[in-house]
Amino acid sequence: MRLINFNSYIFIYLYDARWNNILLNSIRLAIRVYGFKRKGFTIKLSNDKEIKKLNFKWRKINKPTNILSFPNVCKNDEVYDNINYMGDIIISYDTLKSEASKGGLSLSSHLIHILFHGILHLEGYKHRKRVDECCMQKQEIKYLKKLNIINPYAERIKIN
């Protein structure tokens, strides 16, 4: 395990060596674009084996997923030096890479999209209802646009 401090309040734990500097720089860029002010969180960069265990433990779903977000439920208690600790995010390299490949996306742009998705969950966004899903997607698209990343929800034509 390797710890990377983005700043004093945002921590990135590297649990799988396949997470390279290009992907780490993509994460740094996404965090800067999101524009956190007085907020902290943790990102754990992992793999399918670990995320599958966590997905089963916390959601009773026995398969890997691209990302899990665990919002801090004690927000009022977790203020240190006027910083609000938002929660934890875990991302699976294996699932992320597979989805990017199947979707014809660059791994970096898909990572940035999924990271924005996870951060929005930490902020309290949900997508159980269609209206909430649309609201969350609008926010994702807003941040992706700042990085000139195409709208992942738009219809795309694949050329074989």
For each residue, the residues with C-beta under 8 A, 3 or more apart:
1: 13 14 15
2: 13 14
3: 11 12 13 14
4: 11 12 13 14 24
5: 8 10 11 12
6: 10 11 12 27 28 31
7: 10
8: 5 40
9: 39 40 41 83 85
10: 5 6 7 31 36 40 41 42 43
11: 3 4 5 6 40 41 42 43
12: 3 4 5 6 24 27 42 43 44 45
13: 1 2 3 4 42 43 44 45
14: 1 2 3 4 17 19 24 45
15: 1 44 45 46 47 50
16: 19 45 46 47 93
17: 14
18: 47 93
19: 14 16 23 24 45 93
20: 23 24
21: 24 25
22: 25 26 108
23: 19 20 26 27 45 107 108 111
24: 4 12 14 19 20 21 27 28
25: 21 22 28 29
26: 22 23 29 30 108 109 111 112
27: 6 12 23 24 30 31 43 111 112 115
28: 6 24 25 31 32
29: 25 26 32 33 112 147
30: 26 27 33 34 111 112 115 116 143 147
31: 6 10 27 28 34 36
32: 28 29 35
33: 29 30 143 146 147
34: 30 31 116 119 143
35: 32
36: 10 31 39 40
37:
38: 82 83 84
39: 9 36 83 84 85 86
40: 8 9 10 11 36 83 84 85 86
41: 9 10 11 85 86 87 88 89 119 122
42: 10 11 12 13 87 88 89
43: 10 11 12 13 27 88 89 90 91 115
44: 12 13 15 88 89 90 91
45: 12 13 14 15 16 19 23 91 93
46: 15 16 50 51 90 91 92 93
47: 15 16 18 50 51 92 93 94
48: 51 52 64 92 93 94 95
49: 52 53 64
50: 15 46 47 53 54 90 92
51: 46 47 48 54 55 64 65 68 90 91 92 95
52: 48 49 55 56 62 63 64
53: 49 50 56 57
54: 50 51 57 58 68 90
55: 51 52 58 59 61 62 63 64 65 68
56: 52 53 59 60 61 62
57: 53 54
58: 54 55 68 70
59: 55 56 68
60: 56
61: 55 56 65
62: 52 55 56
63: 52 55
64: 48 49 51 52 55 92 94 95
65: 51 55 61 68 92 95
66: 91 92 95 96 99 114
67: 89 90 91 92 96 114 115 117 118
68: 51 54 55 58 59 65 89 90 118
69: 87 88 89 118 119 121 122
70: 58 87 88 89 90
71: 86 87 121 122 124
72: 75 78 85 86 87 122
73:
74: 77 78
75: 72 78 79 84 85 86
76: 79
77: 74
78: 72 74 75 84 85
79: 75 76 82 83 84 85
80: 83 85
81:
82: 38 79
83: 9 38 39 40 79 80
84: 38 39 40 75 78 79
85: 9 39 40 41 72 75 78 79 80
86: 39 40 41 71 72 75 119 122 123
87: 41 42 69 70 71 72 122
88: 41 42 43 44 69 70
89: 41 42 43 44 67 68 69 70 115 118 119 122
90: 43 44 46 50 51 54 67 68 70
91: 43 44 45 46 51 66 67 96 111 114 115 118
92: 46 47 48 50 51 64 65 66 67 95 96
93: 16 18 19 45 46 47 48 96 97
94: 47 48 64 97 98
95: 48 51 64 65 66 92 98 99
96: 66 67 91 92 93 99 100 107 110 111 114
97: 93 94 100 101 107
98: 94 95 101 102
99: 66 95 96 102 103 105 110
100: 96 97 103 105 106 107 109 110 111
101: 97 98 104
102: 98 99
103: 99 100 110 152
104: 101 156 158
105: 99 100 109 110 152
106: 100 109 110
107: 23 96 97 100 110 111
108: 22 23 26 111 112
109: 26 100 105 106 112 113 144 147 149 150
110: 96 99 100 103 105 106 107 113 114 152
111: 23 26 27 30 91 96 100 107 108 114 115
112: 26 27 29 30 108 109 115 116 144 147 149
113: 109 110 116 117 140 144 149 152
114: 66 67 91 96 110 111 117 118
115: 27 30 43 67 89 91 111 112 118 119
116: 30 34 112 113 119 120 139 140 143 144
117: 67 113 114 120 121 136 140
118: 67 68 69 89 91 114 115 121 122
119: 34 41 69 86 89 115 116 122 123
120: 116 117 123 125 136 139 140
121: 69 71 117 118 124 125 126
122: 41 69 71 72 86 87 89 118 119
123: 86 119 120
124: 71 121
125: 120 121 132 135 136 139
126: 121 129 132 136
127: 132 133 136 137
128: 132 133
129: 126 132 133
130: 133 134
131: 134 135
132: 125 126 127 128 129 135 136
133: 127 128 129 130 136 137
134: 130 131 137 138
135: 125 131 132 138 139
136: 117 120 125 126 127 132 133 139 140
137: 127 133 134 140 141 153
138: 134 135 141 142
139: 116 120 125 135 136 142 143
140: 113 116 117 120 136 137 143 144 152
141: 137 138 144 145 151 153
142: 138 139 145 146
143: 30 33 34 116 139 140 146 147
144: 109 112 113 116 140 141 147 149 150 151 152
145: 141 142 148 149 151
146: 33 142 143
147: 29 30 33 109 112 143 144
148: 145
149: 109 112 113 144 145 152
150: 109 144 154 156
151: 141 144 145 154
152: 103 105 110 113 140 144 149
153: 137 141
154: 150 151
155:
156: 104 150
157:
158: 104
159:
160:
